[in-house]
Amino acid sequence: MTCQVLHQFTVRHQAPISDTSIVAGEIVYVGSFDRTMYALDAASGELKWKFKVDDSAYAHFTSPQVANGVLYAGGDTGRLYALDIKTGDFI
C-alpha cells in the first residue's frame, strides 16, 4: 500500500508547523511558527482564513481544540486564543 499526497500547503518563509493540527467538520486547523493559525479546507486544501499573533517576534500555537464554534489554542506568548471557526476572528 502506498500513500499519495492530496494537498500541500506551504506557510510563509516555510516556517515549521507547530504541534498537532486538528480536523473539525471539513476544516483542518494548523498553527505555524510564523505566528499564524491557518484554517484549510480539508477537501481542496484551500486557505479559508488565517489569524496572526502580532504581539511576539517569535510565537507558536499549542494543539488547538474546537468546541461550540470556537477554536481554542494556547501559545508561547502566555495567552489562550479563542477564534471564530468560520471567520478566524479573535473573540
ABEGO torsion letter per residue (X at the ends): XBBBBABBBBBBGGBBBBEBBBBBEABBBBBBAAGBBBBBBAAAGBBABBBBBAABABBBBBBBBBBGGBBBBBBAAGBBBBBBAAAGBBX
